[in-house]
Amino acid sequence: MSTSWDPALYLGFDDHRSRPFHDLLARIGAEAPRRVVDLGCGPGHLTALLAARWPDAQVAASDSSAEMVAAARSRGIEAEQADVVDWTPGAHDDVVVTSAVLQWVPTHLDLLPGWIAAMPSGGWFALQVPGNFGAPSHVLIRELLDEPAWRGRVTVRGGDAVPEPAGYAELMAAAGADVDVWETTYLQRLTGEDPVLRWISATALRPVRDALEPDAYAAFRAELAPRLREAYPARADGTTWFPFRRLFAVARTP
Ligand SMILES: C[S@@+](CC[C@H](N)C(=O)[O-])C[C@H]1O[C@@H](n2cnc3c(N)ncnc32)[C@H](O)[C@@H]1O
């Protein structure tokens, strides 16, 4: 699914969005990788963490979005524009990280076994994806899109965008890898008005924004906002709890 990305909007919740990357990195045991690859690097602020962790490694980054590649380059990351479906591991790609990307790639379960099999021996393939497609934030979008005013105008991913954690574990194990798979639900405390709507505007709502004219998109958001407020009520102190489930899978190649 090709949709436009807004780096500034995406960075709006930087602390919450970055945390899973740190958690993923903590489970990669590579000591002296030759090359470290960040697939779907986004604005590149997290790619910089890879260079900091492995200063002697060559760090390669790519993303399918021209806007994100430009944002990453403006930080000094040598990112290239490429679709992850076209990626194949190089002989020195000892660490591959892909964080919050593969949920956008419907074929990723078909691609994973080949990627792992083609990596160098003792390599690390580490992925993180949101596991919240059944959460109100996503279900409410799908429900609204199914109402007569919106039906047939936008296609968004259903609840099957990613498998359960065991799905990743099975695939990686079948490829002969050592497997480390887990899930975490971050209870995120957001501030400000309509924070869940602002959060999903940078991610889950992008296909809606891309498919609709600006006026229609504004109308869609206006209809969605009160439903989100009901599902994620503001607390007395003005903050809002936004539970966010994420899945992690790290494969160590044989
Ligand atoms: C939610 S952002 C994640 C960025 C960064 N990895 C992070 O953890 O913050 C998702 C990124 O995946 C990229 N992306 C989506 N589909 C892609 C594809 N098929 N190939 C490469 N990048 C893709 C988007 O352009 C976007 O920059």
Ligand as a Chemical Component Dictionary entry (heavy atoms), coordinates in Angstrom:
data_LIG
# 
_chem_comp.id                   LIG 
_chem_comp.type                 NON-POLYMER 
_chem_comp.pdbx_formal_charge   0 
_chem_comp.three_letter_code    LIG 
# 
loop_
_chem_comp_atom.comp_id 
_chem_comp_atom.atom_id 
_chem_comp_atom.alt_atom_id 
_chem_comp_atom.type_symbol 
_chem_comp_atom.charge 
_chem_comp_atom.model_Cartn_x 
_chem_comp_atom.model_Cartn_y 
_chem_comp_atom.model_Cartn_z 
_chem_comp_atom.pdbx_ordinal 
LIG C1  C1  C 0  5.685  3.950  11.252 1  
LIG S1  S1  S 1  7.043  4.432  10.238 2  
LIG C2  C2  C 0  8.416  3.673  11.092 3  
LIG C3  C3  C 0  9.694  4.430  10.943 4  
LIG C4  C4  C 0  10.837 3.938  11.820 5  
LIG N1  N1  N 0  11.293 2.614  11.403 6  
LIG C5  C5  C 0  10.436 3.909  13.275 7  
LIG O1  O1  O 0  10.516 2.850  13.909 8  
LIG O2  O2  O -1 10.038 4.968  13.793 9  
LIG C6  C6  C 0  6.786  3.337  8.883  10 
LIG C7  C7  C 0  7.761  3.574  7.754  11 
LIG O3  O3  O 0  7.657  2.447  6.869  12 
LIG C8  C8  C 0  7.820  2.936  5.574  13 
LIG N2  N2  N 0  7.253  1.945  4.660  14 
LIG C9  C9  C 0  5.954  1.570  4.538  15 
LIG N3  N3  N 0  5.832  0.628  3.586  16 
LIG C10 C10 C 0  7.094  0.408  3.113  17 
LIG C11 C11 C 0  7.619  -0.451 2.113  18 
LIG N4  N4  N 0  6.823  -1.267 1.413  19 
LIG N5  N5  N 0  8.941  -0.415 1.873  20 
LIG C12 C12 C 0  9.751  0.405  2.586  21 
LIG N6  N6  N 0  9.317  1.244  3.546  22 
LIG C13 C13 C 0  7.997  1.245  3.805  23 
LIG C14 C14 C 0  7.080  4.253  5.575  24 
LIG O4  O4  O 0  7.466  5.065  4.492  25 
LIG C15 C15 C 0  7.475  4.812  6.936  26 
LIG O5  O5  O 0  8.613  5.612  6.869  27 
# 
loop_
_chem_comp_bond.comp_id 
_chem_comp_bond.atom_id_1 
_chem_comp_bond.atom_id_2 
_chem_comp_bond.value_order 
_chem_comp_bond.pdbx_ordinal 
LIG C1  S1  SING 1  
LIG S1  C2  SING 2  
LIG S1  C6  SING 3  
LIG C2  C3  SING 4  
LIG C3  C4  SING 5  
LIG C4  N1  SING 6  
LIG C4  C5  SING 7  
LIG C5  O1  DOUB 8  
LIG C5  O2  SING 9  
LIG C6  C7  SING 10 
LIG C7  O3  SING 11 
LIG C7  C15 SING 12 
LIG O3  C8  SING 13 
LIG C8  N2  SING 14 
LIG C8  C14 SING 15 
LIG N2  C9  SING 16 
LIG N2  C13 SING 17 
LIG C9  N3  DOUB 18 
LIG N3  C10 SING 19 
LIG C10 C11 SING 20 
LIG C10 C13 DOUB 21 
LIG C11 N4  SING 22 
LIG C11 N5  DOUB 23 
LIG N5  C12 SING 24 
LIG C12 N6  DOUB 25 
LIG N6  C13 SING 26 
LIG C14 O4  SING 27 
LIG C14 C15 SING 28 
LIG C15 O5  SING 29 
# 
